[in-house]
Amino acid sequence: MATAAPCRRSATWAASWSSSKELNTPERTHTLRLAVAWAVLSVIGVVVAMQVNMPPGHQTQQAADESSLLSLMLILSTPVCIGVVLFILYSVFAFRRVPGSLDDGPSRRGNLRMQWAWTIVTALIVFTLAGIGINGLANSSNASTFSSSGGSLGTQTVGTSASDRLQVQVIAQQWYFTYRYPGYGGAESTHLVLPVNANIEFHVTSTDVIHSFWAYELGVKADANPGTDNITYATTTSTGSFTVRCAELCGIWHGNMFDTQGKVVSQGDFATWVADLQSSETGITLPPYAPEYFPSPRVKGT
């Protein structure tokens, strides 16, 4: 009798283990299928994501940094997106209710390893992207870290060092932008023109209400608040045209507050343009040059 009990217990344990193994086999099969499908689709998705040209472009170092960050975010998020969508679609077809059956499906308990893995991996992705974003934001707020891309500049070298930045004042008002160049006698223009391979220092302000200066292709965006001198920077790296828009609701004609004639030109062309600007009468009516402006009825409509 003493030996019969252990034998029965061994037989019961073996039967239980065998039954448990049989129950786990389908679950392992589903896991393996999902893992293989996810790996294959993720490789394809990442390859496709690497071919996508993300905005805003490469006219400035800031725009190039933003494009690189968006590309990295797309590449990292592609496997995550594929995993979530694949799991949902697989569950819909693999675990659908049998027609005519009213029984509940088998109960499932959480997988602690899977939960920890999901939490750790997603946390690493989020903190990595946050660190890259914070570093990029810090660089865009510190002009001393910028350097021109070099190249043949001829005799004109406007803004080609961090200590010799081209200052441009961006003045927003209902409903257009004007641009002043303090280093050229305060010459004014309704179109923003910049030299290539130059460090630019924007001083953004407003004469009436809150606006937002957004040069999309340059990767530059700054609030234009009355009574405030909001400083932001850019380093131009290639020539081309760009659009300036107001990105803050500023009144009934907010939608028309844009300029499609912004340009990044060669150093020689910029010197010619700014000389013509200085010698011509622009007809722009603004108060005398100041670092900042406060709303005044005398400014609007004068």
C-alpha positions as CSV (number, residue, x, y, z in Angstrom):
1,M,0.0,0.0,0.0
2,A,2.9,2.3,0.7
3,T,4.3,2.0,-2.8
4,A,0.9,2.2,-4.5
5,A,0.3,5.8,-3.4
6,P,3.5,7.2,-4.9
7,C,2.7,5.3,-8.1
8,R,-0.7,6.8,-8.3
9,R,0.6,10.3,-7.6
10,S,3.3,9.8,-10.3
11,A,0.7,8.6,-12.8
12,T,-1.6,11.6,-11.9
13,W,1.3,14.0,-12.3
14,A,2.3,12.6,-15.6
15,A,-1.3,12.7,-16.9
16,S,-1.6,16.3,-15.7
17,W,1.7,17.3,-17.3
18,S,0.7,15.6,-20.6
19,S,-2.6,17.4,-20.6
20,S,-1.0,20.7,-19.8
21,K,1.5,20.2,-22.6
22,E,-1.3,19.4,-25.0
23,L,-3.2,22.6,-23.9
24,N,-0.1,24.7,-24.3
25,T,0.8,23.4,-27.8
26,P,-1.9,25.4,-29.7
27,E,-0.8,28.5,-27.7
28,R,2.8,28.0,-28.6
29,T,1.8,27.5,-32.3
30,H,-0.1,30.8,-32.3
31,T,2.8,32.6,-30.7
32,L,5.3,31.1,-33.2
33,R,3.1,32.1,-36.1
34,L,2.7,35.6,-34.8
35,A,6.4,36.0,-34.1
36,V,7.4,34.8,-37.6
37,A,4.8,37.0,-39.4
38,W,5.7,40.0,-37.3
39,A,9.4,39.6,-37.9
40,V,9.0,39.3,-41.7
41,L,6.5,42.2,-42.0
42,S,8.6,44.4,-39.7
43,V,11.7,43.9,-41.9
44,I,9.7,44.8,-45.0
45,G,8.0,47.7,-43.2
46,V,11.4,49.1,-41.9
47,V,12.9,48.9,-45.4
48,V,9.9,50.8,-46.9
49,A,10.0,53.4,-44.1
50,M,13.7,54.0,-44.8
51,Q,12.8,55.1,-48.3
52,V,10.3,57.7,-47.2
53,N,11.5,61.3,-47.5
54,M,10.1,63.0,-44.4
55,P,9.4,66.8,-44.2
56,P,10.4,69.5,-43.9
57,G,13.5,69.1,-46.1
58,H,17.1,70.1,-46.0
59,Q,17.3,73.8,-46.7
60,T,18.6,74.4,-43.2
61,Q,20.4,72.4,-40.6
62,Q,17.3,72.6,-38.4
63,A,15.0,71.2,-41.1
64,A,17.5,68.4,-41.8
65,D,17.6,67.5,-38.1
66,E,13.8,67.5,-38.0
67,S,13.6,65.3,-41.0
68,S,16.1,62.9,-39.5
69,L,14.2,62.7,-36.3
70,L,10.9,62.1,-38.1
71,S,12.5,59.3,-40.1
72,L,13.8,57.7,-37.0
73,M,10.4,57.9,-35.3
74,L,8.8,56.3,-38.4
75,I,11.4,53.5,-38.5
76,L,11.0,52.7,-34.7
77,S,7.2,52.9,-34.7
78,T,6.7,50.7,-37.8
79,P,7.4,47.4,-36.0
80,V,5.2,48.5,-33.1
81,C,2.3,49.4,-35.4
82,I,2.7,46.2,-37.4
83,G,2.7,44.1,-34.2
84,V,-0.5,45.7,-32.8
85,V,-2.4,45.5,-36.1
86,L,-1.2,41.9,-36.8
87,F,-2.2,40.8,-33.3
88,I,-5.7,42.3,-33.8
89,L,-6.2,40.8,-37.2
90,Y,-4.8,37.4,-36.2
91,S,-7.1,37.3,-33.1
92,V,-10.2,38.1,-35.2
93,F,-9.6,35.1,-37.5
94,A,-7.8,32.6,-35.3
95,F,-10.0,33.0,-32.2
96,R,-13.4,33.7,-33.7
97,R,-16.4,32.0,-32.2
98,V,-17.5,28.7,-33.7
99,P,-20.8,29.1,-35.6
100,G,-23.7,27.8,-33.5
101,S,-21.7,27.7,-30.3
102,L,-22.7,29.7,-27.3
103,D,-19.8,28.6,-25.0
104,D,-17.3,31.1,-23.7
105,G,-13.8,30.8,-24.9
106,P,-11.1,29.4,-22.7
107,S,-9.9,31.7,-20.0
108,R,-6.5,33.4,-20.4
109,R,-4.2,34.7,-17.8
110,G,-1.7,37.5,-18.3
111,N,1.9,36.7,-19.4
112,L,4.2,38.5,-16.9
113,R,7.2,38.2,-19.2
114,M,5.4,39.6,-22.1
115,Q,4.1,42.5,-20.0
116,W,7.6,43.3,-18.7
117,A,9.1,43.1,-22.2
118,W,6.5,45.3,-23.7
119,T,6.9,47.9,-20.9
120,I,10.7,48.0,-21.1
121,V,11.0,48.1,-24.8
122,T,8.4,50.8,-25.3
123,A,9.9,52.8,-22.4
124,L,13.4,52.6,-24.0
125,I,12.0,53.8,-27.4
126,V,10.1,56.7,-25.7
127,F,13.1,57.9,-23.6
128,T,15.5,57.5,-26.6
129,L,13.3,59.7,-28.8
130,A,12.8,62.2,-25.9
131,G,16.5,62.5,-25.5
132,I,17.1,63.1,-29.2
133,G,14.3,65.6,-29.3
134,I,15.5,67.5,-26.2
135,N,19.1,67.6,-27.7
136,G,17.7,69.0,-31.0
137,L,15.7,71.6,-29.2
138,A,18.7,72.7,-27.1
139,N,20.8,73.0,-30.3
140,S,18.1,75.1,-32.0
141,S,18.1,77.5,-29.0
142,N,21.9,77.9,-29.0
143,A,23.4,79.6,-32.0
144,S,26.9,79.0,-30.9
145,T,26.6,75.3,-31.8
146,F,25.9,76.1,-35.5
147,S,28.5,76.3,-38.2
148,S,28.2,77.0,-41.8
149,S,28.6,74.2,-44.3
150,G,31.4,75.9,-46.0
151,G,31.8,75.9,-49.8
152,S,32.8,78.5,-52.3
153,L,31.4,81.8,-51.1
154,G,33.3,84.2,-53.2
155,T,34.0,87.6,-51.5
156,Q,30.6,87.6,-49.7
157,T,30.6,85.8,-46.3
158,V,27.4,87.0,-44.6
159,G,26.7,85.1,-41.4
160,T,29.3,82.4,-42.0
161,S,30.1,82.1,-38.3
162,A,28.2,81.9,-35.0
163,S,29.8,85.2,-34.0
164,D,28.8,86.9,-37.3
165,R,25.1,86.0,-37.6
166,L,22.8,87.7,-40.1
167,Q,20.1,89.4,-38.0
168,V,16.6,89.5,-39.4
169,Q,13.6,91.0,-37.6
170,V,10.3,89.4,-38.4
171,I,7.4,91.8,-37.8
172,A,3.9,90.3,-37.8
173,Q,0.8,92.4,-38.2
174,Q,-2.7,91.8,-39.5
175,W,-2.3,90.2,-42.0
176,Y,1.2,90.0,-43.4
177,F,4.8,89.8,-42.4
178,T,7.5,92.3,-43.0
179,Y,11.3,91.8,-42.6
180,R,13.9,94.2,-41.4
181,Y,17.7,93.8,-41.8
182,P,19.3,95.8,-39.0
183,G,22.8,95.2,-40.4
184,Y,21.8,96.9,-43.6
185,G,20.5,100.1,-42.3
186,G,17.1,98.6,-41.3
187,A,16.2,97.8,-44.9
188,E,12.7,96.4,-45.1
189,S,11.0,93.9,-47.3
190,T,7.7,92.0,-47.6
191,H,9.5,88.9,-48.7
192,L,12.1,87.0,-46.7
193,V,15.4,86.5,-48.6
194,L,18.4,84.8,-47.0
195,P,21.9,83.9,-48.1
196,V,23.0,80.3,-48.3
197,N,25.7,78.9,-45.9
198,A,24.8,81.5,-43.3
199,N,23.8,81.5,-39.6
200,I,20.5,83.5,-39.3
201,E,19.2,85.1,-36.1
202,F,15.5,85.8,-36.3
203,H,14.0,88.4,-33.9
204,V,10.2,87.7,-34.1
205,T,7.7,90.2,-32.8
206,S,4.2,91.6,-33.5
207,T,2.6,95.1,-33.7
208,D,-0.9,94.1,-32.9
209,V,-2.1,90.6,-31.9
210,I,-0.5,87.2,-31.4
211,H,0.8,85.6,-34.6
212,S,3.2,82.8,-35.3
213,F,6.1,82.9,-37.8
214,W,6.3,79.5,-39.5
215,A,8.8,79.0,-42.3
216,Y,7.9,75.4,-43.0
217,E,10.8,74.4,-45.3
218,L,13.3,76.0,-43.1
219,G,12.2,74.1,-40.0
220,V,11.6,77.4,-38.2
221,K,8.6,78.3,-36.1
222,A,8.3,81.0,-33.4
223,D,5.5,82.9,-31.7
224,A,5.1,86.5,-32.7
225,N,3.8,88.2,-29.5
226,P,3.4,92.0,-29.1
227,G,5.9,93.5,-26.8
228,T,8.2,90.5,-27.1
229,D,11.5,89.9,-28.9
230,N,11.4,86.1,-29.6
231,I,14.7,84.9,-30.9
232,T,15.2,81.8,-32.9
233,Y,18.0,80.6,-35.2
234,A,18.6,78.8,-38.5
235,T,21.6,77.7,-40.6
236,T,20.9,77.7,-44.3
237,T,22.6,74.9,-46.2
238,S,21.0,74.9,-49.7
239,T,19.3,77.4,-52.0
240,G,15.6,77.2,-52.9
241,S,12.2,78.8,-52.3
242,F,10.1,78.4,-49.2
243,T,6.7,79.5,-47.8
244,V,6.1,81.6,-44.7
245,R,2.7,81.2,-42.9
246,C,1.1,82.5,-39.8
247,A,0.3,79.5,-37.6
248,E,-1.7,81.3,-35.0
249,L,-5.4,82.3,-35.5
250,C,-5.1,86.1,-35.7
251,G,-8.3,87.4,-37.1
252,I,-10.7,87.1,-40.1
253,W,-7.9,87.1,-42.7
254,H,-5.6,84.7,-40.9
255,G,-5.9,82.2,-43.8
256,N,-4.4,84.7,-46.2
257,M,-1.4,85.6,-44.0
258,F,1.2,83.8,-46.0
259,D,4.1,84.5,-48.4
260,T,5.2,82.0,-51.1
261,Q,8.1,84.1,-52.3
262,G,10.7,83.4,-49.6
263,K,14.1,82.4,-51.0
264,V,17.5,81.1,-49.9
265,V,19.9,82.5,-52.5
266,S,23.7,82.5,-53.1
267,Q,25.8,84.9,-51.1
268,G,26.4,87.0,-54.2
269,D,22.7,87.2,-55.2
270,F,21.9,88.1,-51.6
271,A,24.4,91.0,-51.7
272,T,22.9,92.3,-54.9
273,W,19.3,91.9,-53.6
274,V,19.9,93.7,-50.4
275,A,21.8,96.5,-52.2
276,D,18.8,97.0,-54.5
277,L,16.5,96.9,-51.4
278,Q,18.5,99.6,-49.7
279,S,18.3,101.9,-52.8
280,S,14.6,101.4,-53.5
281,E,11.5,102.7,-51.7
282,T,9.6,99.7,-50.4
283,G,6.5,101.6,-49.3
284,I,6.3,99.7,-46.1
285,T,4.7,101.7,-43.3
286,L,6.0,100.7,-39.9
287,P,7.1,102.5,-36.7
288,P,10.8,103.3,-36.3
289,Y,13.0,100.2,-35.7
290,A,12.8,98.7,-32.2
291,P,13.5,95.3,-30.7
292,E,9.8,94.9,-29.9
293,Y,6.5,96.6,-30.4
294,F,3.3,97.1,-28.5
295,P,-0.1,97.2,-30.1
296,S,-1.1,100.7,-31.2
297,P,-4.0,101.9,-33.3
298,R,-1.6,104.4,-34.9
299,V,0.5,101.5,-36.3
300,K,-2.5,99.7,-37.9
301,G,-3.7,101.6,-41.0
302,T,-1.0,104.2,-41.1
